[in-house]
Amino acid sequence: MSRLLRSPPTTTPTISETQSEPDVSSIFTRKTAENANVASRAKRLCPDPDDSFTESTQIQELKEMLLSWKNEQALILKEHTATLKTIVADIAELKTQSHKIQKTNYEIEKSIESFNISFEEMQRRVDVLEKELYSFSLTTLFFGEPCYRNKLAKMVNNRVPSVFSKTYVTPRRPFEKARLDQELKIIGEYGLRNKREVWRVKYTLARIRKAARELLTLEEKDPKRLFEGNALLRRLVRIGVLDEKQMKLDYVLGLKIEDFLERRLQTQVFKAGLAKSIHHARILIRQRHIRVRKQVVNIPSFIVRLDSGKHIDFSLKSPFGGGRPGRVKRKNLRKGQGGGAAADEEED
């Protein structure tokens, strides 16, 4: 190294030392070449400090980039581990919930089984009690205490006391002129016996309207309103008080007494042309001349259903329906036939 960096000799031979001046151009060129070689070698072995500075900065930047990437990867890994931990915790919680659900299902099944067993036991006990009740002798009851004997006698004679509900309500103001005139008009128009029949229809209409008002206070989709409201409307349509197009509770509030009186058997018989007047229709019904389908009905206030209106006719045993003649007609027939036939009929 010291050899390469050693500078060339500075002393040169003088002219006095030599006899003639030599050619120094070749020597100069050779020396410059050697100096260039030495400089290039020195540069190779000892590089420029500026170049080394640039290389070191690049290396430092690369190191910083690697360090930042490493930090980013560490953060990403940390986030992934956190999410994995949460997923594992959720899975564990779901497993515990599933175990709890399985446990509750098992308990429910056990309770259902125990309930079924207890229900079967109760049924067996009820059967045993019913058998004991049926095996209890009526003779023992009859010859036992006097109170039991009296109760049994009442049951046999159908004298068991019973409580009946109201069928009519009397008006609060008994001498109201407008109401009296209206009731008298209704009695004459529909051939009613007394005002109690008017009050009975009023009470029925009031109960129906009260039920409709209570149902209208509920919501439209309330199960009670849907069930009871539809049942009420079906009954009113079936007896012909409401039209099928008026299947709403609002129309129930608009009903009148006349709507129910129109469906009475007395009114239907008169409108069917079977009687000469509304009062004659009542007499025919009470004397068992009228039938609805195959059943003889002797109640003038019988409510005729919509599908039974066309089946109102005279009874088959009635003289008006082709049956046996009446008492007066039979008497007149006997008088017309003669003495012998009349005597035979009287003996019979």
Sequence and secondary structure as in RCSB ss.txt:
>XXXX:A:sequence
MSRLLRSPPTTTPTISETQSEPDVSSIFTRKTAENANVASRAKRLCPDPDDSFTESTQIQELKEMLLSWKNEQAL
ILKEHTATLKTIVADIAELKTQSHKIQKTNYEIEKSIESFNISFEEMQRRVDVLEKELYSFSLTTLFFGEPCYRN
KLAKMVNNRVPSVFSKTYVTPRRPFEKARLDQELKIIGEYGLRNKREVWRVKYTLARIRKAARELLTLEEKDPKR
LFEGNALLRRLVRIGVLDEKQMKLDYVLGLKIEDFLERRLQTQVFKAGLAKSIHHARILIRQRHIRVRKQVVNIP
SFIVRLDSGKHIDFSLKSPFGGGRPGRVKRKNLRKGQGGGAAADEEED
>XXXX:A:secstr
 HHHH         TTTSSS    HHHHHHHHHHHHHHHHHHHHHS  HHHHHHHHHHHHHHHHHHHHHHHHHHH
HHHHHHHHHHHHHHHHHHHHHHHHHHHHHHHHHHHHHHHHHHHHHHHHHHHHHHHHHHHHS HHHHHTS HHHHH
HHHHHHTT             SSTT HHHHHHHHHHHHHHT SSHHHHHHHHHHHHHHHHHHHHHHTS TT HHH
HHHHHHHHHHHHHTTSS GGG SHHHHTT  HHHHHTTBHHHHHHHTTSSSSHHHHHHHHHTT EEETTEE   T
T B  TTTGGGEEE TTSGGGTS   HHHHHHHHHHH HHHHHHHHH 
